[in-house]
Amino acid sequence: MIYLDNAACTRLDERVLEAMKPYFFDTYAVATSEFGYSMGIESKEGLERAREGIISKLEAGSGEVIFTYGDTESSNTALKGVASALKKKKGKHIIVSKIEDFSVLNTAKALQKQGFDVTFLDVDAEGFADIEGLRKAITKETVLVSIQHGNQEIGTVQDLKAISEICEEKDVLLHTDATHSFTRLPLSVKELPIDLITMSAHTIHGPRGIGALYIRKDTPINKFMDGGFQEFNRRAGVENIPGAVGFAKAVELVTEEETRQLKAMRDWVIDKSLSEISDVTLNGSREKRLPQNANLTFHYVEGESVTLHMDMRGFAVSTGSACFSRSLEASHVIMGIGGDHERAHGSVRFTFGRYNRMEDADAAIDSMSEIVARLREISPLASK
């Protein structure tokens, strides 16, 4: 199987597993220094070393990163935590873009049911947030803006500099979901006034079930889950120390050269598809996109049929967003950039990872060309 769905999840790197093993079998106590026994202290030290790895990558300050169980928990904590902390002090207005991942989009919708006013910000045909629309949408009651760094489906990378400057000017907190961009693109909280950042290990060859949330010092936020006092009293529950150690190791292993290789595969798939297959549309920005993402609509065919035929040939790709692959519902991302149902259902996402090579990308498009040609021969859409 040639796996080209690395935006959904990546294969664990063996070196990450080796870093995690001692915290399963040797140093397996909960993280504690107050109880006084050596294994607990060693566990605590391992956890803090892992935290420092994430902090260093972001150029953040001490205590500004907490570990979570993944990107969904991180984004829920950011949105619900800020909303809870500021609803009486400032207001109940939140702004999110229309093409956010579900962890943000559905959290915003849940807050809407609780009485919050949510503005779903428009994006243009390439998926870029409406910057002037954002400026106009912010009111005195706006407590949080949440706009992703890189889109999970079409790969468009937002202008966080412009967005963060507006939020800073308007004195509004900014959260960004960097699940698909963290380590792959520059992201420094020293350079950008971002208040909260969602991160996850599962997209960079780390373990599943571990994520992190950057919370700038003095950001007003309430705990999302009640319980103990772990993670600076920001989240309750026993820390996933092996996962945190694995996350930090995964961050350490990402290199600029690897990212360049992903970008080369991405560009090859885009260029070859557009030049060798007729009636193909690139979804998202050509220039400002995640290095590992290529998303194309092959018109007059169904993405579900394409993915099935690709699977039979030994390729794993997704149609629409990964979360829509078993649904007849049109992708909210493609629809959000002005696409119609035909464009949404004909879209195929290729996302590359550490274990892919250029020949994988080349073979995938050769197979795609043959599959699309055969499906168009029997497609009622193609005959119109």
Secondary structure, 3 states (H helix, E strand, C coil): CEECECCCCCCCCHHHHHHHCHHHHCCCCCCCCCCCCHHHHHHHHHHHHHHHHHHHHHCCCCCCEEEECCHHHHHHHHHHHHHHHHCCCCCCEEEEECCCCHHHHHHHHHHHHCCCEEEEECECCCCCECHHHHHHHCCCCEEEEECCCECCCCCEECCHHHHHHHHHHHCCEEEEECCCCECCECCCCCCCCCCEEEEECCCCCCCCCCEEEEECCCCCCCCCCCCCCHHHHCCCCCCCHHHHHHHHHHHHHCCHHHHHHHHHHHHHHHHHHHHHCCCEEECCCCCCECCCEEEEEECCCCHHHHHHHHHHCCEECEECCHHHCCCCCCCHHHHHCCCCHHHHHCEEEEECCCCCCHHHHHHHHHHHHHHHHHHHHCCCCCCC
